[in-house]
Amino acid sequence: MIFQTTRLKIRNLEYSDFPAFHEMQSNPKVMRYTTGRPLSEKENRESLGKCISSYAKPGNRFWVWAIEKKLDGAFVGTCAIVYDNEIGYRFLEKYWGKGYGKEISDGLIKYALEEMKAKKIIAYVDVENIASVKILDRSALKFEKEYFNEKEKCTERFYKFEKNKSGKLDI
């Protein structure tokens, strides 16, 4: 286990997660604001394999984990801390609207700061992704700016959290 929240457990992905992982990644509604399209079975097998193999790489900066419900061990989605301590999450559609986004974003921020010793955490969100905008607006991250992302062809909001000089966390 990587960390846990009130209702969720975060752990390394496993090949046995493939059916639920594929269900999530092949859903056009889930993938709308990420790849912009659902992924094929082949693409999802490659993506899952890449995530799993990255765990053992020295200097890895691409951490994508499984999210499961503590209550019954059901696969809920994935969460990530990648590159410059950017957080992200993705859920199976049947788990939308249950408060898991806020719970997992708070957990990721806390884990990155306390366990990974990150000095700052960042997140980006397409302004049309209203649910994630609301989650990030209520998180410990602070809204920094809104801008047009030329590469993704969308307007994004950028959020950031930095430890203060005393090292205190206000989460």
C-alpha positions as CSV (number, residue, x, y, z in Angstrom):
1,M,0.0,0.0,0.0
2,I,1.2,3.5,-0.9
3,F,-1.2,5.5,1.3
4,Q,-4.8,5.5,2.4
5,T,-7.6,8.0,2.9
6,T,-10.8,7.6,4.9
7,R,-12.5,5.4,2.3
8,L,-9.7,4.6,-0.2
9,K,-6.5,2.6,-0.4
10,I,-3.8,3.6,-2.9
11,R,-1.5,0.8,-4.1
12,N,0.7,-0.2,-7.1
13,L,-1.2,-1.2,-10.2
14,E,-1.2,-4.9,-11.0
15,Y,-1.8,-6.8,-14.3
16,S,-4.9,-8.2,-12.7
17,D,-6.4,-4.7,-12.7
18,F,-6.6,-4.8,-16.5
19,P,-10.4,-5.4,-16.8
20,A,-11.3,-2.4,-14.7
21,F,-8.4,-0.3,-16.0
22,H,-9.5,-1.0,-19.6
23,E,-13.2,-0.2,-18.7
24,M,-12.0,3.2,-17.4
25,Q,-9.6,4.0,-20.2
26,S,-11.9,3.0,-23.0
27,N,-14.8,5.2,-21.7
28,P,-15.0,8.3,-23.9
29,K,-16.5,10.3,-21.0
30,V,-13.6,9.4,-18.7
31,M,-10.9,10.1,-21.3
32,R,-12.5,13.3,-22.7
33,Y,-10.2,15.7,-20.8
34,T,-7.0,13.5,-20.9
35,T,-6.3,11.9,-24.3
36,G,-9.5,13.3,-25.8
37,R,-10.5,9.8,-27.0
38,P,-11.0,6.3,-25.5
39,L,-8.0,4.0,-25.8
40,S,-8.0,0.6,-27.4
41,E,-7.4,-2.7,-25.6
42,K,-3.8,-2.8,-27.0
43,E,-3.1,0.8,-25.9
44,N,-4.5,0.1,-22.5
45,R,-2.3,-3.1,-22.1
46,E,0.7,-1.0,-23.1
47,S,-0.2,1.8,-20.7
48,L,-0.8,-0.5,-17.8
49,G,2.5,-2.3,-18.5
50,K,4.3,1.1,-18.7
51,C,2.9,2.2,-15.3
52,I,3.8,-1.1,-13.6
53,S,7.3,-1.2,-15.1
54,S,8.1,2.4,-14.1
55,Y,7.9,1.4,-10.4
56,A,11.3,-0.3,-10.5
57,K,13.1,2.3,-12.6
58,P,15.8,4.3,-10.8
59,G,14.9,7.9,-10.6
60,N,11.3,7.3,-11.7
61,R,9.2,10.4,-11.9
62,F,6.0,8.8,-13.2
63,W,4.0,7.3,-10.4
64,V,0.6,6.1,-11.3
65,W,-1.3,4.0,-8.7
66,A,-4.5,2.1,-8.4
67,I,-7.3,3.4,-6.2
68,E,-9.5,0.9,-4.5
69,K,-12.3,1.1,-1.9
70,K,-11.3,0.0,1.5
71,L,-14.7,-1.5,2.1
72,D,-14.6,-4.2,-0.6
73,G,-11.4,-3.8,-2.5
74,A,-13.2,-2.6,-5.7
75,F,-11.0,-0.8,-8.3
76,V,-12.2,2.8,-8.4
77,G,-9.6,4.4,-10.7
78,T,-6.0,5.7,-10.8
79,C,-4.2,8.6,-9.3
80,A,-0.7,9.9,-10.0
81,I,2.2,12.1,-9.0
82,V,4.3,12.7,-12.1
83,Y,7.2,14.7,-13.3
84,D,7.3,18.1,-11.5
85,N,5.0,16.8,-8.7
86,E,1.9,17.2,-10.8
87,I,-1.1,15.4,-9.3
88,G,-3.9,13.7,-11.3
89,Y,-6.7,11.2,-10.9
90,R,-9.1,9.3,-13.0
91,F,-12.2,7.3,-11.9
92,L,-14.5,4.7,-13.4
93,E,-17.6,6.6,-14.4
94,K,-19.7,4.6,-11.9
95,Y,-17.7,6.2,-9.0
96,W,-18.2,9.8,-10.1
97,G,-20.0,12.1,-7.7
98,K,-19.2,10.2,-4.6
99,G,-16.6,12.7,-3.2
100,Y,-13.6,10.5,-4.1
101,G,-11.9,13.2,-6.2
102,K,-11.6,15.6,-3.3
103,E,-10.5,12.8,-1.0
104,I,-7.8,11.5,-3.4
105,S,-6.5,15.0,-4.3
106,D,-6.1,15.8,-0.6
107,G,-4.4,12.4,-0.1
108,L,-2.0,13.0,-3.0
109,I,-1.0,16.4,-1.8
110,K,-0.3,15.2,1.7
111,Y,1.6,12.1,0.4
112,A,3.7,14.2,-2.0
113,L,4.6,16.7,0.7
114,E,5.2,14.4,3.7
115,E,6.5,11.2,2.1
116,M,8.1,12.4,-1.2
117,K,9.3,15.6,0.5
118,A,8.0,17.7,-2.4
119,K,8.3,21.4,-1.9
120,K,5.5,22.2,-4.3
121,I,2.6,20.4,-5.9
122,I,0.9,21.4,-9.2
123,A,-2.2,20.5,-11.1
124,Y,-3.7,21.5,-14.5
125,V,-7.4,21.2,-15.5
126,D,-9.3,21.9,-18.6
127,V,-11.9,24.6,-17.7
128,E,-14.6,22.5,-19.3
129,N,-13.9,19.7,-16.8
130,I,-16.3,21.4,-14.2
131,A,-16.1,18.5,-11.7
132,S,-12.3,18.6,-11.5
133,V,-12.3,22.4,-11.4
134,K,-14.6,22.3,-8.3
135,I,-12.4,19.7,-6.7
136,L,-9.2,21.7,-7.2
137,D,-10.9,24.9,-6.1
138,R,-11.7,23.2,-2.8
139,S,-8.3,21.6,-2.4
140,A,-5.1,22.9,-0.7
141,L,-3.8,23.9,-4.1
142,K,-4.2,27.6,-4.9
143,F,-5.5,28.8,-8.3
144,E,-2.6,30.6,-10.1
145,K,-3.8,31.4,-13.6
146,E,-6.0,30.5,-16.5
147,Y,-4.5,30.3,-20.0
148,F,-4.9,28.8,-23.5
149,N,-2.9,25.6,-23.9
150,E,-1.8,25.7,-27.5
151,K,-0.7,22.1,-27.5
152,E,-3.9,20.7,-26.1
153,K,-6.1,23.3,-27.8
154,C,-8.0,24.1,-24.6
155,T,-8.2,26.7,-21.8
156,E,-6.6,25.4,-18.7
157,R,-6.5,26.4,-15.0
158,F,-3.2,26.0,-13.2
159,Y,-3.0,25.3,-9.5
160,K,0.0,25.2,-7.1
161,F,0.7,24.5,-3.5
162,E,4.1,25.4,-1.9
163,K,5.3,24.7,1.6
164,N,5.8,27.8,3.6
165,K,9.2,28.6,5.1
166,S,8.2,27.0,8.4
167,G,7.4,23.8,6.6
168,K,3.8,23.8,7.9
169,L,1.0,22.1,5.9
170,D,-2.4,23.6,5.9
171,I,-4.3,20.6,4.7
